[in-house]
């Protein structure tokens, strides 16, 4: 966001530790080139709470509100990016979750809300590939604008045509009409004079308390799903998509996220932990404990081996996605690996 008056920037706004002010406006997430920013989240809120509805009467009189802002989401020519920006209303003190939650109050494991919220999302990465994906399948991975109520699955959504690699300016106009209960969002696409619009009609007082915090949240392409080579090349590819599929396969079998700081250190990195167990002939020890005995041992073992195959640190050793599916469907003997997870080496040439 930019062109805010100094009074607003310095006196009326509260910034999270990762957000900052600059001569260009407000930077909701860190602006650092050549730095791994996976999993970063930031928040900027207005210091004064918004009195959304009057709780002193039985009719619950709602407040109209309107905002217009200019913003830039820029990946400096990097084609690997995520996850997006939101304008939100939530109770005071609500938490922020990085990655696909875009800083909204969402439990990273269950994907359920940790507090009520209403948000307009400018989502730069469609989360449709994982088993717990929440973005609409018909939109796919395309960037989208949506209106969210207590969920990352938007109540209404529209494809957002814009250029993130070149950091073009975007504008948005958000209005809530308390008499008609209509939320309208007008937004630009590709810096065009033609605007797109989405609408959602509901009584926001049904979901939010009388006093709410208003502001912006944002997060940066979720740690753990990014293939190792993308850190250097900054480019997605068919091979990196296969890597992400492998991570998801291991998530399904193991019931764990790719990175987990709450488990013992040897188990924190899912791929390395599963690979170590594979090398010791104890692969099934990585299975989700919730499965108990209600699973097919061979099929589950095959899923984990295919997951390791797809998530190989060296993209040259990964299968094509068709090969991975055929291995799961036709049930041939899976590939054989080294007992220890290979290290991926990066070299710089002068």
Helices and strands as residue ranges (DSSP letters): H 6-11, E 13-15, E 20-22, E 25-27, E 41-46, E 50-51, E 65-72, E 84-90, G 99-101, E 117-123, E 144-149, E 156-159, E 169-177, E 182-188, E 195-201, G 204-206, E 211-219, H 228-233, H 238-254, G 265-267, H 270-279, G 283-286, G 289-291, H 297-310, G 315-317, H 321-330
